[in-house]
Amino acid sequence: MEDLKKIFFSSEGRLNRLKYFKLTMILGVVEVILLMGVAIIFDDGYEDMTNAGNNLCMLIEIALLVPVYFLDMQRVHDFEGNEILPKLLFGIGFYSIVFESGSTADVPDISNSSDYLGYIFSNSSMLDYVSLALGLYLLFNPGTKGSNMYGEDPLQ
């Protein structure tokens, strides 16, 4: 139990790419299972969820942002990156969950290409692209070889 707290709720230390990938995938699977459970329990019979179900899903997603933030911070420590990066990713994730949750009404018809291109380059879509780019940077940027100011090399 102490190891889980250290891994998911501490910004101390370093996290290599493979372990980061595995741990974020585990959190993703946990999120899917929890959200599917909520969807089953709060189904209103019309392929939709009640407001309580939607609110619970939002709380689950926000709660899971916290361990992801700490994993991101440990990953940044591995390559001695700027600690603003995990904070930025947390902010984008929080904004997406709270302010864009379930907003599919604005998705245009694909047959009208000008509407579709406008949607692709809208502010909310650009945040998704920024988040994807930063996430890929975290995942693929190699760590500092040897020890650094955050600890020993996790590969040694």
FENJOPE-V338697 format. One record per backbone hydrogen bond with DSSP energy under -0.5 kcal/mol. CO is the residue of the C=O (numbers start at 1). NH is the residue of the N-H. If there is no record, write none. Layout:
# FENJOPE-V338697
co nh
CO NH
CO NH
This chain:
# FENJOPE-V338697
co nh
1 5
2 6
3 7
4 8
5 9
16 20
17 21
18 22
19 23
20 24
21 25
22 26
23 27
24 28
25 29
26 30
27 31
28 32
29 33
30 34
31 35
32 36
33 37
34 38
35 39
36 40
37 41
38 42
40 43
42 50
48 44
50 54
51 55
52 56
53 57
54 58
55 59
56 60
57 61
58 62
59 63
60 64
61 65
62 65
62 66
63 66
63 67
64 68
65 69
66 70
67 71
68 72
69 73
70 74
71 75
72 76
73 77
74 15
74 78
75 79
76 81
77 80
78 144
82 85
83 87
84 88
85 89
86 90
87 91
88 92
89 93
90 94
91 95
92 96
93 97
94 98
95 99
95 100
96 100
97 101
100 103
102 104
104 107
109 112
111 113
112 116
113 117
114 118
115 119
116 120
117 121
119 122
122 126
123 127
124 128
125 129
126 130
127 131
128 132
129 133
130 134
131 135
132 136
133 137
134 138
135 139
136 140
137 141
148 151
151 148
153 156
